[in-house]
Amino acid sequence: MPALTASARHRRGARPLAGRLRPHVRPWALVLLLALAAIATTTYLAQAEEQKATQFTLGNGMQVLVVPNHRVPIVTLGLWYKSGASEDPEGQTGLAHFLEHLMFKGTDRHPDNTIERYSVANGGIGVNAATSHDYTVYRQNLPKQHLAKLLDMEADRMVNLQLKEEHIAPELGAVQNERRGNENSPSYLWYDRVYAALYPGHPYGRSVIGTTEQIATLDRAKAIAFYKRHYAPNNAILVVAGDVTEGEVRTLAERTFGRIPAKADLPPHITQALPPHPATRRVDMEHERVATPSVGFFFLTPGVGALPQADAVALNQLTQVAGQSMVGRLFRSLIIDKRVATGVSASYTFQRQSGLLSFTATAAPGISVTDLESALAREVTALGREGVTAAEADAARQQYLASKAYSDDNHQQRANAYGSAMVRGLTVADVDAMDGIVERLTAADINRVAAKFIAKGEPVVGILRPRAVRQASDPKTAQ
């Protein structure tokens, strides 16, 4: 993705080189400085062009993205399948995530978790996978000389996964333990209920991991059926980043994934209309492990394809103004000035079928839920009605560009940015356009989307509070 522009890198107040020379500065020194600057600019532009992401498509429909970065001889591989928990059949929540676990069980050619063992033996890190509502991704990082073997193993398990019955019970147990571990977090259970209220009857309202009861119903046959239905080259995006060229990746991809035929009967992505307004307006939850209450306001927006990208960027910048640590509006107002909160956050998530704008706060000691909700409501309402100032919009822009400069130098972060965007329906051009959109964004742009989705929005209000402990004499506690 593009680096900072010259104007963005210019430090305010810096004295320009042009103008009358001071007596002790000799003309040849200026010539030397200008020559060095020209060399640095040429080098910078050459490096930017050398690290430009390129894309091609194999004959079987598989998309391949190459993100070069030649600083170190390491490659990052991400295989993104365009199927996630949203494709779980009715009554089988957690199936996509369960299959993600089983994908490490191996094939006839690479049995018994060869991928992870190969990575560990050859200096690899970060062998992992993740499932969301929109996708399932498998990631690896290894020295460059192992890229050919990595692609061979990934292509093999795309079509030749071998599941034995003895694999099933241990992995079901692992998934159940993962679910129980998450249930130890009150905030996890709270968000489960909030999402169910935001998306009633919609796949996004279901747990990615699944419920304890439905996980228990999963089996080998269901996992294989999901695998055969969704795992195919024309339902996947391969992202290779690091010390590689497009030519190298193209040759290896055609030799491995290119030999796999496309799935002719690939099912369409499950797309379900969102409810105009969630039926449940409040989610009020008590939990014995909660020490201090939390409050959240959650607003739905259209998803990828239905909401212009510039509007999604504006909503993201709005959350930077509101929730940035130490200097964000919520931090200054609720933590420093009013002292009603010890923690605040603001975020925007842009998914295939929906966007979600959220604002949360955790109460300071002695602050009631009512007072916290009122204070947070005032701040969120002000964002929607009054918007942000030009100074706030500019500060958010500079913060974005500064953090982007660091992330652009990290090929793993770039690979993830491209992969997560493309698997949701955005393009390489959309990702590359982000910097320009942010640079052109004005306070008026941010305020327009704030008015549309906050001032005119219908939020779900979430409350997470401590559970009151009843006295032993309370007749309700009698057994």
SEMARFI-216453 format. One record per residue (C-alpha): residue in one letter; x, y, z; residue number from 1. Coordinates in Angstrom, 1 decimal, decimal comma. Layout:
BEGIN
  type       u       v       w  seq
     A       X       Y       Z  NUM
...
REM end
This chain:
BEGIN
  type       u       v       w  seq
     M     0,0     0,0     0,0    1
     P     1,2     3,5    -0,7    2
     A     3,5     5,1     1,9    3
     L     3,2     8,6     3,3    4
     T     3,0    11,3     0,7    5
     A     5,6    14,1     0,7    6
     S     3,1    16,6     2,1    7
     A     2,1    14,2     4,9    8
     R     5,8    13,7     5,8    9
     H     6,5    17,4     5,9   10
     R     6,9    18,6     9,5   11
     R     5,0    21,7    10,3   12
     G     7,1    24,6    11,1   13
     A    10,2    23,2     9,4   14
     R    12,3    25,9     7,6   15
     P    12,3    25,3     3,8   16
     L    15,6    25,0     2,0   17
     A    14,6    27,6    -0,6   18
     G    15,4    31,2     0,1   19
     R    18,5    33,3     0,7   20
     L    21,5    31,3     1,8   21
     R    23,2    32,1     5,1   22
     P    26,7    33,5     4,6   23
     H    28,4    30,3     5,9   24
     V    26,4    28,0     3,6   25
     R    28,4    27,5     0,4   26
     P    26,7    27,0    -3,0   27
     W    28,4    23,6    -3,6   28
     A    26,9    22,4    -0,3   29
     L    23,4    23,2    -1,5   30
     V    24,1    21,4    -4,8   31
     L    25,2    18,3    -2,8   32
     L    22,1    18,4    -0,6   33
     L    19,8    18,7    -3,6   34
     A    21,6    15,8    -5,2   35
     L    21,3    13,6    -2,1   36
     A    17,6    14,5    -1,9   37
     A    17,1    13,5    -5,5   38
     I    18,8    10,2    -4,9   39
     A    16,7     9,6    -1,7   40
     T    13,5    10,4    -3,6   41
     T    14,4     8,1    -6,5   42
     T    15,3     5,3    -4,1   43
     Y    12,0     5,8    -2,2   44
     L     9,9     5,7    -5,3   45
     A    11,8     2,6    -6,6   46
     Q    11,2     0,8    -3,3   47
     A     7,5     1,7    -3,3   48
     E     7,2     0,4    -6,9   49
     E     9,2    -2,8    -6,0   50
     Q     6,8    -3,5    -3,0   51
     K     3,6    -2,9    -4,9   52
     A     1,1    -5,7    -4,5   53
     T     0,2    -7,5    -7,7   54
     Q    -2,6   -10,0    -8,4   55
     F    -3,4   -12,7   -10,9   56
     T    -6,0   -15,5   -11,2   57
     L    -5,2   -19,2   -12,0   58
     G    -7,2   -21,1   -14,6   59
     N    -9,3   -22,7   -12,0   60
     G   -10,5   -19,4   -10,6   61
     M    -8,2   -19,1    -7,6   62
     Q    -7,1   -15,6    -6,8   63
     V    -3,4   -15,0    -6,0   64
     L    -1,9   -11,9    -4,5   65
     V     1,8   -11,2    -4,2   66
     V     3,0    -8,6    -1,6   67
     P     6,8    -8,1    -2,1   68
     N     9,1    -7,0     0,7   69
     H    12,8    -7,9     0,2   70
     R    14,3    -6,7     3,5   71
     V    14,6   -10,2     5,0   72
     P    14,4   -13,7     3,3   73
     I    11,1   -14,6     4,9   74
     V     7,7   -15,3     3,4   75
     T     4,2   -15,1     4,9   76
     L     1,5   -17,3     3,4   77
     G    -2,2   -16,8     4,0   78
     L    -4,8   -19,0     2,4   79
     W    -8,2   -17,3     2,8   80
     Y   -11,4   -19,3     2,2   81
     K   -14,5   -17,3     1,5   82
     S   -16,6   -19,4     3,8   83
     G   -16,9   -19,0     7,5   84
     A   -19,4   -19,4    10,3   85
     S   -22,2   -17,7     8,2   86
     E   -22,2   -20,9     6,1   87
     D   -22,8   -23,2     9,1   88
     P   -26,0   -25,1     8,4   89
     E   -29,0   -24,4    10,6   90
     G   -28,6   -26,2    13,9   91
     Q   -24,8   -26,8    13,3   92
     T   -23,2   -23,6    14,6   93
     G   -19,5   -24,0    15,1   94
     L   -19,1   -26,4    12,1   95
     A   -16,7   -24,1    10,1   96
     H   -14,6   -23,6    13,2   97
     F   -14,6   -27,3    14,0   98
     L   -13,3   -28,0    10,4   99
     E   -10,6   -25,4    10,9  100
     H    -9,3   -27,6    13,8  101
     L    -9,5   -30,8    11,7  102
     M    -7,6   -29,3     8,8  103
     F    -4,4   -29,9    10,7  104
     K    -4,9   -33,7    10,9  105
     G    -3,1   -34,3     7,6  106
     T    -3,4   -36,1     4,3  107
     D    -2,0   -39,4     2,9  108
     R     1,0   -37,5     1,6  109
     H     1,4   -35,3     4,6  110
     P    -0,1   -37,2     7,6  111
     D    -0,4   -36,3    11,3  112
     N    -0,1   -32,6    11,3  113
     T     2,9   -32,5     9,0  114
     I     2,4   -28,8     8,3  115
     E     3,0   -27,7    11,8  116
     R     5,8   -30,1    12,4  117
     Y     7,5   -29,0     9,2  118
     S     7,2   -25,4    10,2  119
     V     8,6   -25,9    13,7  120
     A    11,5   -27,9    12,3  121
     N    12,4   -25,2     9,7  122
     G    12,3   -22,0    11,7  123
     G     8,7   -21,2    11,1  124
     I     6,5   -19,1    13,4  125
     G     2,8   -18,3    13,5  126
     V     1,4   -21,5    12,1  127
     N    -2,2   -20,8    12,9  128
     A    -5,8   -20,5    11,6  129
     A    -8,9   -18,4    12,4  130
     T   -12,6   -18,5    11,6  131
     S   -14,9   -15,6    11,4  132
     H   -18,4   -15,2    10,1  133
     D   -17,1   -14,3     6,6  134
     Y   -14,0   -16,4     6,2  135
     T   -11,6   -19,1     7,4  136
     V    -7,8   -18,3     7,1  137
     Y    -4,7   -20,5     7,5  138
     R    -1,4   -18,6     8,0  139
     Q     2,3   -19,6     8,1  140
     N     5,6   -17,8     8,2  141
     L     8,8   -19,5     7,1  142
     P    12,2   -18,7     5,5  143
     K    11,9   -18,2     1,8  144
     Q    13,5   -21,4     0,7  145
     H    10,5   -23,4     2,1  146
     L     7,8   -21,6     0,1  147
     A     7,5   -24,4    -2,5  148
     K     6,9   -27,0     0,2  149
     L     4,4   -24,7     2,0  150
     L     2,3   -24,3    -1,2  151
     D     2,5   -28,0    -1,9  152
     M     1,2   -28,9     1,6  153
     E    -1,6   -26,3     1,5  154
     A    -2,7   -27,4    -2,0  155
     D    -2,7   -31,0    -0,8  156
     R    -4,9   -30,4     2,2  157
     M    -7,3   -28,3     0,1  158
     V    -8,6   -31,5    -1,5  159
     N    -7,0   -34,5     0,2  160
     L    -7,8   -34,1     3,9  161
     Q    -8,1   -37,5     5,6  162
     L   -10,2   -37,6     8,7  163
     K   -10,2   -40,7    10,9  164
     E   -12,8   -41,3    13,5  165
     E   -10,2   -41,2    16,2  166
     H    -9,5   -37,5    15,3  167
     I   -13,1   -36,4    16,0  168
     A   -13,6   -36,8    19,7  169
     P   -10,3   -35,1    20,8  170
     E   -11,0   -32,1    18,6  171
     L   -14,6   -31,9    19,7  172
     G   -13,2   -31,8    23,2  173
     A   -10,8   -29,1    22,3  174
     V   -13,5   -27,0    20,8  175
     Q   -15,8   -27,5    23,8  176
     N   -12,9   -26,4    26,1  177
     E   -12,4   -23,3    24,0  178
     R   -16,1   -22,5    24,4  179
     R   -16,0   -23,1    28,1  180
     G   -12,9   -21,0    28,4  181
     N   -14,6   -18,1    26,6  182
     E   -17,6   -18,5    28,8  183
     N   -15,4   -17,7    31,8  184
     S   -15,2   -14,2    30,4  185
     P   -18,4   -12,2    31,2  186
     S   -17,7    -9,8    28,3  187
     Y   -17,6   -12,7    25,8  188
     L   -21,1   -13,8    26,9  189
     W   -22,3   -10,2    26,9  190
     Y   -21,1    -9,7    23,3  191
     D   -22,8   -13,0    22,3  192
     R   -26,1   -11,6    23,5  193
     V   -25,5    -8,2    22,0  194
     Y   -24,8    -9,8    18,6  195
     A   -27,9   -12,0    18,9  196
     A   -29,9    -8,8    19,5  197
     L   -28,3    -6,9    16,6  198
     Y   -28,8    -9,8    14,2  199
     P   -31,9   -11,7    15,1  200
     G   -32,3   -14,7    12,9  201
     H   -29,2   -13,8    10,9  202
     P   -26,0   -15,8    10,6  203
     Y   -24,0   -12,9    12,2  204
     G   -26,1   -13,3    15,3  205
     R   -24,8   -16,8    15,9  206
     S   -21,6   -17,7    17,8  207
     V   -18,6   -18,5    15,5  208
     I   -17,5   -21,2    17,9  209
     G   -21,0   -22,5    18,5  210
     T   -23,0   -23,3    21,6  211
     T   -22,1   -26,1    23,9  212
     E   -25,2   -28,0    22,9  213
     Q   -24,7   -27,7    19,1  214
     I   -20,9   -28,4    19,3  215
     A   -21,9   -31,8    20,9  216
     T   -23,9   -32,7    17,7  217
     L   -21,0   -32,2    15,3  218
     D   -19,3   -35,2    13,8  219
     R   -17,1   -36,5    11,1  220
     A   -19,8   -36,7     8,4  221
     K   -20,8   -33,1     8,9  222
     A   -17,3   -31,9     8,8  223
     I   -16,5   -33,7     5,6  224
     A   -19,7   -32,5     4,0  225
     F   -18,7   -28,8     4,8  226
     Y   -15,2   -29,5     3,5  227
     K   -16,3   -30,9     0,2  228
     R   -18,9   -28,2    -0,3  229
     H   -16,7   -25,1     0,4  230
     Y   -13,0   -25,9     0,1  231
     A   -12,0   -25,4    -3,5  232
     P    -9,6   -23,2    -5,4  233
     N   -12,4   -21,0    -6,9  234
     N   -13,5   -20,2    -3,3  235
     A   -10,1   -19,2    -2,0  236
     I    -7,5   -16,4    -2,1  237
     L    -3,8   -17,1    -1,7  238
     V    -1,7   -14,2    -0,3  239
     V     2,1   -14,6    -0,4  240
     A     4,1   -11,7     1,1  241
     G     7,7   -11,2     1,8  242
     D    10,9   -11,9    -0,2  243
     V     9,1   -13,0    -3,4  244
     T     8,4   -11,8    -6,9  245
     E     5,2   -12,3    -8,8  246
     G     7,0   -14,6   -11,3  247
     E     8,2   -16,9    -8,5  248
     V     4,8   -17,2    -6,9  249
     R     3,0   -17,7   -10,2  250
     T     5,3   -20,6   -11,2  251
     L     4,8   -22,3    -7,8  252
     A     1,1   -21,6    -7,6  253
     E     0,4   -23,0   -11,0  254
     R     2,4   -26,1   -10,2  255
     T     0,5   -26,8    -6,9  256
     F    -2,9   -25,1    -6,7  257
     G    -3,2   -24,8   -10,5  258
     R    -3,6   -28,6   -10,9  259
     I    -6,8   -28,6    -8,7  260
     P   -10,0   -28,4   -10,8  261
     A   -12,5   -25,8    -9,9  262
     K   -15,6   -26,8    -8,1  263
     A   -18,5   -26,5   -10,6  264
     D   -21,2   -26,7    -8,0  265
     L   -19,7   -24,2    -5,5  266
     P   -22,7   -22,9    -3,4  267
     P   -23,3   -19,2    -3,4  268
     H   -22,5   -17,2    -0,3  269
     I   -25,3   -17,1     2,2  270
     T   -26,7   -13,5     2,0  271
     Q   -29,6   -12,6     4,3  272
     A   -31,2    -9,2     4,6  273
     L   -30,6    -7,5     7,9  274
     P   -33,6    -6,5     9,9  275
     P   -34,4    -2,7     9,4  276
     H   -34,2    -2,2    13,2  277
     P   -33,3    -4,9    15,8  278
     A   -36,4    -5,9    17,7  279
     T   -34,5    -6,0    21,1  280
     R   -33,3    -2,5    22,0  281
     R   -31,5    -3,4    25,3  282
     V   -29,4    -6,3    26,5  283
     D   -29,1    -6,2    30,3  284
     M   -26,9    -8,9    31,7  285
     E   -25,7    -9,7    35,2  286
     H   -22,7   -11,8    36,1  287
     E   -21,0   -12,8    39,3  288
     R   -17,5   -12,2    37,9  289
     V   -18,2    -8,6    37,0  290
     A   -16,8    -6,1    39,4  291
     T   -17,7    -2,9    37,7  292
     P   -20,4    -2,3    35,1  293
     S   -19,9    -1,6    31,4  294
     V   -22,2     0,1    28,9  295
     G   -22,2     0,0    25,1  296
     F   -24,0     1,6    22,2  297
     F   -24,1    -0,5    19,0  298
     F   -25,2     0,8    15,6  299
     L   -25,6    -1,2    12,4  300
     T   -24,6     0,1     9,0  301
     P   -24,7    -1,5     5,5  302
     G   -21,9    -3,9     4,6  303
     V   -19,3    -4,2     1,8  304
     G   -20,9    -3,3    -1,6  305
     A   -23,9    -1,6     0,0  306
     L   -21,9     1,2     1,7  307
     P   -19,5     3,3    -0,2  308
     Q   -15,9     2,7     0,8  309
     A   -15,4     6,4     1,5  310
     D   -18,2     6,3     4,0  311
     A   -16,7     3,2     5,7  312
     V   -13,4     5,0     6,0  313
     A   -15,2     8,1     7,4  314
     L   -16,8     5,9    10,1  315
     N   -13,5     4,4    11,0  316
     Q   -12,0     7,9    11,3  317
     L   -14,9     8,9    13,5  318
     T   -14,0     6,1    15,9  319
     Q   -10,4     7,3    16,0  320
     V   -11,6    10,8    17,1  321
     A   -13,9     9,2    19,7  322
     G   -11,9     6,4    21,1  323
     Q    -8,2     7,0    20,6  324
     S    -6,2     6,3    23,8  325
     M    -5,3     9,3    25,9  326
     V    -6,4    12,0    23,4  327
     G    -9,8    10,6    22,1  328
     R   -13,0    12,5    23,0  329
     L   -14,4     9,7    25,1  330
     F   -11,1     9,4    27,1  331
     R   -10,9    13,1    27,7  332
     S   -14,5    13,5    28,7  333
     L   -15,4    10,3    30,6  334
     I   -12,1     9,4    32,2  335
     I   -10,2    12,7    32,7  336
     D   -12,9    15,4    33,0  337
     K   -16,0    13,6    34,5  338
     R   -14,1    10,7    36,0  339
     V   -17,1     8,3    35,5  340
     A   -15,1     5,7    33,6  341
     T   -11,8     3,8    33,8  342
     G   -11,9     2,4    30,2  343
     V   -13,5     3,5    26,9  344
     S   -13,4     2,2    23,3  345
     A   -14,8     3,0    19,9  346
     S   -14,6     0,8    16,8  347
     Y   -16,0     0,2    13,4  348
     T   -16,1    -3,3    11,8  349
     F   -16,8    -3,5     8,0  350
     Q   -18,1    -7,0     7,1  351
     R   -19,5    -8,6     4,0  352
     Q   -23,1    -8,2     5,0  353
     S   -23,0    -5,5     7,7  354
     G   -21,0    -2,8     9,4  355
     L   -21,0    -2,3    13,2  356
     L   -20,2     0,9    14,9  357
     S   -19,7     0,6    18,7  358
     F   -18,9     2,8    21,7  359
     T   -18,3     1,3    25,1  360
     A   -17,3     2,4    28,6  361
     T   -16,4     0,7    31,9  362
     A   -17,5     2,5    35,1  363
     A   -15,2     4,1    37,6  364
     P   -15,5     2,9    41,2  365
     G   -18,7     4,2    42,8  366
     I   -20,4     5,1    39,5  367
     S   -23,8     3,6    38,8  368
     V   -24,9     2,0    35,6  369
     T   -27,4     4,8    35,2  370
     D   -24,8     7,6    35,5  371
     L   -22,4     5,8    33,2  372
     E   -25,1     5,2    30,5  373
     S   -26,2     8,8    30,7  374
     A   -22,6    10,1    30,3  375
     L   -21,8     7,8    27,4  376
     A   -25,1     8,6    25,7  377
     R   -24,4    12,3    25,9  378
     E   -21,0    11,9    24,2  379
     V   -22,4     9,5    21,5  380
     T   -25,3    11,9    20,8  381
     A   -23,0    14,8    20,5  382
     L   -20,9    12,9    17,9  383
     G   -24,1    12,3    15,9  384
     R   -25,6    15,7    16,1  385
     E   -22,6    18,0    16,3  386
     G   -20,0    15,9    14,7  387
     V   -16,2    16,4    14,9  388
     T   -14,1    19,5    14,5  389
     A   -11,6    20,1    11,7  390
     A    -8,8    19,9    14,2  391
     E   -10,1    16,5    15,4  392
     A   -10,4    15,2    11,8  393
     D    -6,9    16,4    11,0  394
     A    -5,4    14,7    14,1  395
     A    -7,1    11,4    13,2  396
     R    -5,7    11,7     9,7  397
     Q    -2,2    12,2    11,0  398
     Q    -2,5     9,4    13,4  399
     Y    -3,7     7,1    10,6  400
     L    -0,9     8,0     8,3  401
     A     1,7     7,6    11,0  402
     S     0,5     4,1    11,9  403
     K     0,2     3,2     8,3  404
     A     3,8     4,1     7,7  405
     Y     4,8     1,4    10,2  406
     S     2,3    -1,2     9,0  407
     D     3,4    -0,7     5,4  408
     D     6,9    -1,7     6,4  409
     N     5,6    -5,0     7,9  410
     H     4,8    -7,6     5,1  411
     Q     2,8    -9,7     7,5  412
     Q     0,5    -6,8     8,4  413
     R     0,2    -5,9     4,7  414
     A    -0,7    -9,4     3,8  415
     N    -3,4    -9,5     6,4  416
     A    -4,8    -6,2     5,4  417
     Y    -5,2    -7,3     1,7  418
     G    -6,4   -10,8     2,6  419
     S    -9,1    -9,7     5,1  420
     A   -10,3    -7,0     2,7  421
     M   -10,5    -9,2    -0,4  422
     V   -12,2   -12,1     1,3  423
     R   -15,0    -9,7     2,3  424
     G   -15,5    -8,5    -1,2  425
     L   -13,1    -5,5    -1,5  426
     T   -10,4    -5,4    -4,1  427
     V    -6,7    -4,7    -4,2  428
     A    -7,5    -1,3    -5,7  429
     D    -9,8    -0,6    -2,8  430
     V    -7,1    -1,3    -0,3  431
     D    -4,6     0,8    -2,2  432
     A    -7,0     3,7    -2,4  433
     M    -7,3     3,9     1,4  434
     D    -4,5     6,4     1,9  435
     G    -5,9     8,8    -0,7  436
     I    -9,4     8,6     0,8  437
     V    -8,1     9,4     4,3  438
     E    -6,0    12,3     3,0  439
     R    -9,0    13,8     1,2  440
     L   -11,4    13,2     4,1  441
     T   -12,8    16,3     5,7  442
     A   -14,7    16,9     9,0  443
     A   -17,8    17,4     6,9  444
     D   -17,5    13,9     5,4  445
     I   -17,2    12,4     8,9  446
     N   -20,1    14,5    10,2  447
     R   -22,4    13,4     7,4  448
     V   -22,0     9,7     8,2  449
     A   -22,2    10,4    11,9  450
     A   -25,5    12,1    11,4  451
     K   -26,8     9,3     9,2  452
     F   -25,8     6,4    11,4  453
     I   -25,8     7,8    14,9  454
     A   -28,2    10,7    15,0  455
     K   -30,7     8,8    12,9  456
     G   -29,7     5,4    14,0  457
     E   -31,4     2,9    16,2  458
     P   -28,8     1,5    18,6  459
     V   -28,8    -1,6    20,7  460
     V   -27,8    -0,6    24,2  461
     G   -25,8    -3,2    26,1  462
     I   -25,4    -3,3    29,9  463
     L   -23,1    -5,6    31,8  464
     R   -23,4    -5,3    35,5  465
     P   -22,3    -7,1    38,7  466
     R   -24,8    -9,7    40,0  467
     A   -26,2    -8,8    43,4  468
     V   -25,4   -11,3    46,1  469
     R   -28,5   -12,3    48,0  470
     Q   -28,4   -12,8    51,8  471
     A   -28,8   -16,3    53,2  472
     S   -32,0   -15,1    54,9  473
     D   -33,5   -14,2    51,5  474
     P   -36,4   -16,7    51,0  475
     K   -35,6   -16,9    47,3  476
     T   -32,3   -18,7    48,1  477
     A   -34,1   -21,5    50,1  478
     Q   -33,7   -24,9    48,6  479
REM end
